[in-house]
Structure formats: structure tokens, C-alpha cells
Amino acid sequence: MKKEQIKDQESIQTSERQGMPRRDFFKLLGGGIIVFFRPWRVLDLFGMPAEQARSLPKDYNAFLHIAEDGTVTCFTGKIEMGQGIITSLPQMMADELNIPVERIKMIMGDTDLCPWDQGTWGSLSTRVFGQSMRAAAAEARGVLLDLGSTQLGVPVSQLEVRDGVITDTKDPKKTVSYAQLTKGTRIEKFLDVKPSMEDYTKFKSIGKSYNHSDATLKVTGEAKYAGDMKLPGMVFARILRPPSHAAKMTSVDYSGAEKIAGTKVVRDGDLVAVINESRDKADEAIVKIKAEYSFNELPVNDKTIYEYMLKADSNVTVVKSTGDLEAGEKLCEKTIESEFHDPYLAHVAVETHTALARLEGDKMTVWASTQSPFGLRDGITRELSLPAEKVRVITPFVGGGFGGKGEFQQGIEAAKLAKLTGKPVMLMWTREEEFFYDTFHPAGVVKIKSGIDKSGLIKLWDYNLYYSGTRGADAIYDIPNTKITHYSQKSGGSPVHQFGTGAWRAPNNNTNTFAREVQIDIMAAAAGIDPMEFRLKNLKDEKMIACLKAVADKFGYVPGKTRSGRGIGIACGIDAGSWVAHIAEVKVDKSTGKVKVVSIACAQDMGLCVNPEGATIQMEGCITMGLGYTLGEEVLFEGGKVLTHGLDTYNIPRFSWLPKIDTLILDRKDKPPQGGGEPAIIAIGAVVANAIFDATGIL
Amino acid sequence: MEETIKFQLNGKKTEAMIDPTQSLLWVLRDHFGLTGTKFGCGMGFCGACTVLIDNEPVRSCQLSVGDAAGKNVVTIEGLAINGKLHPVQEAFIKHDALQCGYCTPGMIMNAAGLLIKNPAPSVQEIKDGMENNLCRCGAHMRIIEAVQTASKEMKGGK
């Protein structure tokens, strides 16, 4: 039995200590590999505590309103942050109501007007909310047809609807419009038997490409984000922040800040803030506050965190187990052990966390950049002891979220300050605050022991995941003996993560797909089999096989055993109900270790694709953003101090990084729609690492 | 200390009684209500606050309003002329070259400035010229295509 040890952490640490950018140190890794990830702190639809697992309303009136002029307003607690649902949700509603998409107006993320919603994340807007909304609209259409039937004295079976007008097919002069039937009022009739949603063969809008409906607003500067709101008497706030997550304030002197013209200092316990009508003056004042702190730092930093996790007293859960690992190992001709390290990552939406809060009488209204308007409403209700109906959260356009705006600390802070000062308070976090309070993608470790038999079939898969989450941790290949073990924070134990961590675009799946797919390539090389052939040989998942074949075709893939020197890599994975496969080509400068990603092709099976243009843009965005975690991004820290403060040192993708991107969406319009905002990012780390492996023989 | 600052703003003679040390970004946003110019980092690293001053793209967060005195300042709100969108704006719509839209005004202003200086940039020149404007959504590929299209529309490109 031959074992190949894939461990060489010393060289990684050395290169990091010297401050070498990640894209350079792939070459220096020897056998080791670095990955990325985090536990899903933001509420997950499927893992939500029972008391919070509320559901969408049953009354379709909560989703839509038909005005006297025939305009249909669609209400959703979801928000628009660039993912494009402001364009695609109307397409879905239009096809159920049989109206033109242009007639639909969107009201999004307003807690007084929209049906309760858990938040905009997890690629759930289309596959869960969208489907519920379609069902609601289908019932509304059924009711309108009933009402139309009564009005026209014609059976429903004899009616058809086009553009919101119900017509008697036998006497086309007999018509009545939705608007005439409802007269702008709420529809009081409901159906006992809910009608089915429209069949895909009848779609007029779904499946058709639409450009962003908000593009004109966004290219003219008219689109309003939370920070663009202004109210009479509004002041800007800046809050005093501790230097470390392990710091506690012992004394504070704000006499210096009060000398800055127009400045008022407000304090409520540990919350110390300055307000000023001028943002520049507030910036000037906040740095004049002198505070002392005591520190309770744990001895861990961005270099030692991986060892820290492996040694920690963890909560150990076997997530999944099949067959028998010992028996599996006996079947293997070769076994391979690898350890993957993944650093902390920041979200870096270009819009920082922002909120404007106003307390008028006993009603608190907050305009916030958040992925969770109802979560923020509940947070304010709790923190300020206000009844829920006295708190309204309004979400204008959100300037990027990626999971980071599932947290809404800034909204609660603004509300507290509005109450303390009696003025409308605008709080727009600085980039440094953003890097300090970001709920980072968590660092983590994956250890895998896997093995193949003589024919190149995988017989063993022992997967150990430390301090990341399990989304995407499934083996996906057809392996008889598997075990997936999760090591996580022990309740009451010393915290492993020294600051907040949370969901980062396709949370945890970037980590898990990286580890799995790189391990697959190491095994393919050990078996001496082309990595595409090796995958197809070990897969039974028809969707994955179809995606791999489609991307091979798109890329023009020519088989070649890994370490071919060509710099071509393959990776695939599953996220948010969608299947993706990628092929990448890289060029590696062997003298400097610099990697240039030349091209990436991606095939995606996302079920019914509502807006192909929008979905394609999301795939391109995923691929481009994914290059950041692959080649450049890492949050540095020492204990509770976050050492990465700004965009000068945190290396996100830029124009010069851009590869040629080719995308393909498989035609699956007979299947339910699945997620589109996240899947195509999950395999970017692996596909690039595998291409580097192919180019250099080094991971 | 407040003083009268005069400059050309979006084609109009403008004056304001204002502290000249205030940053141009916050004066544009808060005093003039021109909120299309965005705050992204306040340190000149992201480009979301880019405006044109005498046809040159600059980071308004790094400039005081006093520095703009006597100059010609154009923000995203002033790019369209008589309601007709600038070719760069049109091209961003055509290519769907945006997602969340927050970096978009800065991207457009920077691209407009780039095309004034170099009406027919190559793809490499576009990448070089746009390099320090950050987009997190990953609209880069389409932004490059949009700048190429705008260049052709403006008869810069062949």
C-alpha cells in the first residue's frame, strides 16, 4: 500500500510571514493547499429555530395589488443588491397573471408594506419566494377568472386572459379587465382548490432575457441607497470603536471632541458617539476622543489559527457515514492524505453598512442597507423595547451584500442614536469599521484521507471539516465507504474565531468544494488518469455528468493526464440546488510563481432559468469574485485585533485579473428553478488550483 | 471658517457659503444633494466617488471643496445633456455592465474621463485606465465591453 503525504505547512507560513501575496505563494506551497470559509451564523431557512421559522402569508393579497389603472404592484420582503430579482420576480408574476412584465411595479424590503421574509440570502429568492409568489399569483388569476365568469355570464372554461383582460373566446367583444373587476380594492375571494402554476410551454416572460430594469436609475446616479436619504434636521454620527474584539473600555475622555464646532457627544453605556450636521466634522471629532482599554487577547493569529483549530477541544459530529472506512482502505491501492487551510475573508461590498434612523412620536423608521429588513426590525424591537408595529424598516437599493449585510448592527446603532439624540441620524460605516465588524467568512481546515483501487475507482473518503460549515461537504462522487466529520465550536469553550463570522457568498461551499475537487485531481494524477475521465468514471450523478460534458464541449477540452504542463484544470460542485462544472486555463511564471488565469468556462444546471441574461451576469460575477478568494484575499489578525483595515491591503479582483469567461446554462425549463447567485463561485478556487497543478505539478 | 466658493458644477455657475476645507465628496452629496457620487472608502482606494474636474477623473473624497474653486466639476448627474444620456451611460445599459450599481457612477465618470484623454483605447488601455476603480459584484468584463462600445459611438474607435 502506498501512501502519499500532502503536507508542507512550513513553506506556507514562511511565505506569509514575508508578506507575500497569495497569488505568488501557490508556487511555494509544496504539497499544501490553502482554502477559504465559515459557519452559517445568519439564519438559514432550513436550520432556523422553530420560533423563527415563520412562513410566507397564505393570502395572495400580501404579494400583489391590482390598481384601478391596471398597474400591478408586487410586494416582497426580499431586497435588490445587484442579484437582479427586481427584474426576474416580475417576469415570474407576469406569466402567472398573464399580464405584460412592464405593468408590474416592485415594492421591496419595506416591513410595513411587504409580507414577512426571512432575508435575502441562500439563493432562495427565485426557488423559494418566487415559487410561493407564483402560486399566489396563480390563485389570484383563478379568482379573477371566477369573478370574470360571473360578470360576463360565461363559464371559466370559455374564458382566456391576455394582458390582464379576460375575454370570452366565443364572443371576443365580451371582455372585462382585472382592473375593472378589482377597482383597486383588495380581492376577498379565495379558492379551496389551489390552481397549478402555468406550464412552461405557456411562458411569455420567463425564460426570456431582460436587461436590468434598474439600469437607467443606476447609470444616472438617481438610484437611492440608504446613505442617499436625507431628512430635515439630520445629523451624521460616528461611533467610538475599540481597537480589538478582546478590548473592554476602562475610561473615556471626550472633551477634545466637544471642541469641534457643532459636535455633540452622546453616550449610552459602552456606546459612545459624536453627532454633527457635517460628516467631515463628525470624522474630525471622533478621533479626538481618548479612551483606555483593558485587553483579554487569546494567543492566536492568522498564521497559527489552523493549528489552533486542530488542537481545540471541539464539538465533534459525524454528519454522514456510509459503508466501512477500514474495509474501504483495504480495497485501495493508493491512499492520499491532504490538509487544506482556508483564511478569513471579508465581504467588501463597495457600499459600507449604512442606516438612517428617525424616531417620530413613538414610531421608529430606519432606512438601511440590509439583506434582512425583518431581521433588523426584530432586532430594533428587541434592543429598544419597542412593539414590532412601531418599527418600520425600509430598504432602498443595497450596494452589494454577499452575505455580509445579513447582519444589521448599524441599523440598531442608528436607531439607538436617533432615540438618544431626538434627531434623524445617518450612520455610514467607514471602510475600517467595515473590516472590523464584518462577519467574516471563517477560516477553517479540511483534512481528507481518500483512496483508489487498481482501476482508479474511489473506495475510501474520510472527510474532516474544522470550524467551517457543512454546506457543500457531500462527497458527490459514487464512493462506497465515506465518513464526513464536523469539528465545531464547543458550547462554553474558549472561542476559536476571535470575531464575528458568517455567510460569505455560497457559505462554506467554497471551502468544501475546494478541498474535495483538489483531492480528486491529486487522486486522478496518482491513478494516471485524465481528470475529466477520472471524474466521469467515479460519478453516478447524471446532472454532474451532464455539466462536465457540457463544459468540456464549451471549452474544447482535449484529454490529458494531470501535470500535462498545459495549465488546464477542472472542478465541479453543487450549491443552492444548482449543479456547476468549470474548466480553467492558467499561465504560471515559473520564476516568480505568478499566476494569470487566462480563461474560465462554466456550465450550470439551475433548473428553469427565469432570466438567462440575469443568470449569466451572476455566473460572470461569481467567476470574477471567486478569483479574489483564490488568488488574493486574506484578513490578517492578531488575537481580537483585525490587522487588515483597507482596500489598499485587502486584495480584491481588478480589471487586470480578468480572464476570458464563457458561460453556458443547460436547458432545463421543465424543472423547478434553482439558485443562481452563488453556485458558480464554489469551484473557482479548485479549478484554478487544479490548473496550477496541471501546469506545474505543484499545488 | 465659511467663505464663498465659486465653481462650475454640472454646467452651471455655482457658489456656496461653505468651509473650504470640507471634502468635495460630502459637499456634493450633502450640500448640493448630488448623491450619485458615492462614499466607498474615503481614502481614494475604490473610485466610487470619482468626478470630473476640468475633464480629469479625480477622487472627490481626497479633495477639499476649496480645491475645486474656479474649476469645472461634473458629477454623474451632469453627464447627460438635455436629458440625453452620455454614450458611456447608454453603453452601460446596453451591456448590462452593472449589478448592485454602487460603483457604477464612479466607473462611468472614470470611463468618460478616460475617453476624453484617449478616444480609442485598446482593451489593455481600458483595463489599465479602469484598474483602480473597484467593483465587487464582478461586472468587469461587461464594463470593458461598454467602454469599447462608447468609444465607437463617440467615433473614437473605428
Interface residues (C-beta under 8 A of the other chain):
Chain A: M81 G82 Q83 G84 N211 H212 D214 A215 T216 L217 K218 V219 T220 G221 E222 A223 K224 Y225 G227 D228 K230 S278 R279 D280 D283 H347 V348 A349 V350 E351 T352 F397 V398 G399 G400 G401 F402 M428 T430 R431 E613 I617 E620 G621 C622 I623 T624 M625 G646 L647 D648 I652 P653 R654 F655 S656 L658 I661
Chain B: D19 T21 Q22 S23 W26 R29 D30 G33 L34 T35 G36 T37 K38 F39 G40 C41 G42 M43 F45 C46 A48 T75 I76 E77 L79 A80 L85 Q89 F92 I93 K94 D96 L98 Q99 C100 G101 Y102 C103 T104 P105 I108 I126 K127 D128 M130 E131 N132 N133 L134 C135 R136 C137 G138 A139 H140 M141 R142 I143 I144
